[in-house]
Amino acid sequence: MSVDSITYTTEGGKSNDRHLNITVALVDDSGQPVAGASVSIDLNLGGSLLTSGTGTTGTDGTVTFCLKNAKSGCYTTTVTNVTADGLTWDEVTLENGFCK
């Protein structure tokens, strides 16, 4: 199983950019979404660890983490662990980043 994508969106506030959402998508070796997987991430701001989190993918193979009141700056996400019954994670985090 592998990380298919890491995407960023913002929401809330006057400019609709107060909160930062980080969505991680998983696929199996056949390219199908992996539901029910536990995903752990480290979120970095300006190269320094800001926070960590763990969530579970839904039926579409994605899990979204939300950083409330996100500060301006450049963010990157490192996937630190993925577990799912009967599957092995390839331990690869895709290049990603978002500046706000």
Backbone torsions as a table, in degrees:
resi	resn	phi	psi	omega
1	MET	NA	150.0	-177.6
2	SER	-143.5	162.4	173.7
3	VAL	-78.3	118.6	-178.0
4	ASP	-84.3	-36.3	179.1
5	SER	-161.8	156.7	170.7
6	ILE	-131.5	115.8	-176.4
7	THR	-124.6	156.8	-177.3
8	TYR	-124.9	139.0	171.2
9	THR	-139.1	161.7	176.1
10	THR	-124.0	158.1	178.5
11	GLU	-157.3	160.6	174.4
12	GLY	84.0	159.0	179.2
13	GLY	80.8	174.5	-177.1
14	LYS	-62.4	-37.2	-178.2
15	SER	-98.8	10.3	-179.0
16	ASN	57.7	34.8	-178.7
17	ASP	-135.9	20.3	-177.1
18	ARG	-70.3	-46.1	-176.2
19	HIS	-105.5	143.6	-179.9
20	LEU	-108.3	125.5	176.6
21	ASN	-106.6	132.1	177.9
22	ILE	-118.4	118.3	-178.6
23	THR	-110.7	125.7	178.2
24	VAL	-109.6	128.1	178.9
25	ALA	-112.5	135.1	179.2
26	LEU	-114.6	144.7	172.6
27	VAL	-133.0	154.3	176.0
28	ASP	-86.6	-175.2	-176.4
29	ASP	-66.1	-14.4	177.4
30	SER	-96.7	2.2	-179.3
31	GLY	83.2	11.1	180.0
32	GLN	-91.4	146.5	178.5
33	PRO	-59.0	145.1	178.3
34	VAL	-106.8	109.4	178.4
35	ALA	-90.8	149.6	174.6
36	GLY	76.3	15.2	178.3
37	ALA	-86.7	144.3	174.6
38	SER	-90.2	125.9	-178.0
39	VAL	-121.9	127.1	176.5
40	SER	-114.4	138.4	-179.5
41	ILE	-132.6	157.1	164.0
42	ASP	-112.9	129.4	176.0
43	LEU	-104.6	123.5	-178.2
44	ASN	-109.2	143.4	174.9
45	LEU	-123.0	118.4	-179.8
46	GLY	61.1	30.6	177.6
47	GLY	87.6	-2.6	179.5
48	SER	-114.5	143.4	179.5
49	LEU	-60.2	125.3	179.0
50	LEU	-100.7	-48.6	-178.4
51	THR	-161.8	165.4	176.3
52	SER	-128.2	158.1	178.2
53	GLY	-159.1	161.6	176.7
54	THR	-135.7	137.5	178.1
55	GLY	-146.8	174.1	-177.2
56	THR	-118.3	134.5	-179.6
57	THR	-70.6	147.0	175.9
58	GLY	-88.1	-169.6	-177.3
59	THR	-63.3	-22.8	178.6
60	ASP	-86.6	3.1	178.0
61	GLY	79.8	12.6	-179.3
62	THR	-117.4	153.6	170.7
63	VAL	-134.4	137.9	-178.8
64	THR	-116.4	129.8	175.5
65	PHE	-105.0	140.4	-178.7
66	CYS	-120.4	127.0	173.4
67	LEU	-103.4	108.9	-179.3
68	LYS	-72.2	143.4	176.5
69	ASN	50.7	50.4	-177.2
70	ALA	-65.4	132.4	178.0
71	LYS	-73.4	159.5	173.7
72	SER	-67.6	147.3	-179.8
73	GLY	146.0	-173.5	-178.2
74	CYS	-109.6	127.5	-175.8
75	TYR	-110.3	145.5	168.6
76	THR	-135.0	153.2	-179.4
77	THR	-121.0	133.0	173.6
78	THR	-114.4	123.3	174.0
79	VAL	-79.5	121.0	-174.9
80	THR	-99.1	-23.7	178.6
81	ASN	-162.8	144.5	173.9
82	VAL	-139.8	128.3	175.7
83	THR	-131.6	139.3	175.9
84	ALA	-152.9	141.0	-178.5
85	ASP	-55.4	126.2	173.9
86	GLY	77.8	2.7	-178.2
87	LEU	-125.1	153.6	177.5
88	THR	-118.9	130.1	178.7
89	TRP	-77.8	140.8	-179.6
90	ASP	-79.8	-3.1	176.1
91	GLU	63.3	28.3	178.1
92	VAL	-107.2	128.1	171.6
93	THR	-103.7	126.9	179.5
94	LEU	-68.7	149.5	172.4
95	GLU	-58.5	134.7	-179.6
96	ASN	-158.4	163.7	176.1
97	GLY	176.3	157.9	179.9
98	PHE	-153.1	130.3	176.6
99	CYS	-115.1	135.1	176.9
100	LYS	-131.1	NA	NA
